[in-house]
Amino acid sequence: MVVAIHTCTTPLKLLYVSSGCRAALGMTPEFIIAQGGTHYIADSFTNTDYSHTFAEKQLDSDDEDSEDQSSVFMMWLYIKNAEDTPVLNRILSFKAGSCVVCVNTAYLDAPFNDHHELKVQALDGAMRLINVTQERKTESEQQARHGSRPRRYAQSKYPKTAFVLEHPALIETEETGRRGEGPLTVFVTGSVGEIIDADPSDLNSYPFLKLVAPEDISRVSLYIERLAQSPNVLFEKFSLLQRPHIIDGDIRVADARNTRIIVESLGAAAQDGVLLLLRKVGEKQPPTMGTTGNYLHAKVCSEDGRGYVSLAELISSDCETTDIGDIWS
C-alpha cells in the first residue's frame, strides 16, 4: 500500500509519498516527487484528465450547495514502475481542501489493459460513475463556444484535513522525553485551518496529541499504536481542541472554555509514518468533570446529519457498492 498527497492544481504537485512505493514500483519517494505524479500514468488518456477529477465544479444554479460535489473517489490506473512496466493500481482519493490524499493498492500480477478513458466512481455526493475524459472534453467545447462563465463553487459540507505523523516505532527513546508527547507532525494540509484555529506552518514537528482534547488523548494514542501494527485502514472518532495552545506566548484558552471539534478519522500506516485523514462532523462544548473524576460528555451541537455518510461506510467492504476489497476493514 502506498499513501500519497498531491495538490489539486494542473499540473498537480506531489507533496508526500510513503516508502511503500519501493515495493510497489521500485522507486524511492524522493525520485517520484521530483518527477511528478502524472508522469508515471501508463494509460493513454491525457494526464490532465486525472487532475480534472479534483478540479472545483461550477454550480449551474444559485444553490449554495450541490449533491453532485464529490470529494471521495475510487479509480483504477496503470502506473509505470522503475522498468516502465505498467502496474495496475486501485486508488482511493480524498479531497481535503486544496490537497488530495490517495491510498493506492498495487496489483503486481494484473495484465496491462489500457484505459483509453478515465472513469472514476464518486463515493459521496451523487455517488455516480464519472467519465472524466468525456466530461473534460465537453467542458472545453462549451468554453470554446460560449466563453468562460463567472465561477461559483459549492462549499464543502464536511471540511477535511490530512496529517502525516511519525511512525510510533521511530519515536526517539524515553530518555529524550519525547515518547510521552507521542508522534510529531511531519506534514499537514493547509485545510487544517478550516477545522481548528491553527496555521499549518506552526504544526511542523508539533506533537499531534497536543491538538487532541484531553479526554480523548488516551484513546487516540491507542488508535495510533493500532494503526502502526495493522496493515488495514482503521477508523476512529474523537475531538480536537478548537484553539490549541501551539506557540509559547499566545493566549492560552482554558480547557473548560475550549470548544471541542468532533472529527472522524481514517488512518493508515506505512513503513515511515502514519496518515490520518480527518473530517469535521460537528462541535460540542467542553465536558465537565464528575464527582468521580471522570469526564461527563456534553451534547453534540452544530452537527447536521442529513445525508451524512461516515468514512467507514464510504469504504464499505461490500464489493457490490464500492468495489473495495477485503483490505479495507
Buried (B, 14 or more C-beta within 10 A) or exposed (E): BBBBBBBBEEBBEBBBBBBBBBEBBEBBBEEBBEEBBBEBBBBEBBBBBBBBBBBEBBBEEEEEEBEBBBBBBBBBBBBBBEEEBBBBBBBBBBBBBEBBBBBBBBEEEBEEEEBEEBBBBBBBBEBEEBBBBEBBBEBEEEEEEEEEEEEEEBEBBBBBBBBBBBBBEEBEEEEEEBEEBBBBBBBBBBBBBBBBBBEBEBBEEBBBBBBBBBBBBEEBBEBBBBBBEEEBBBBBBBBBBBBBBBEEEEEEBEEEEBBBBBBBBBBBBBEBBBBBBBBBBBBBBBBEEEEEEEBEBBEBEEBEEEEBBBBBBBBBEEEEEBEBEEBBE
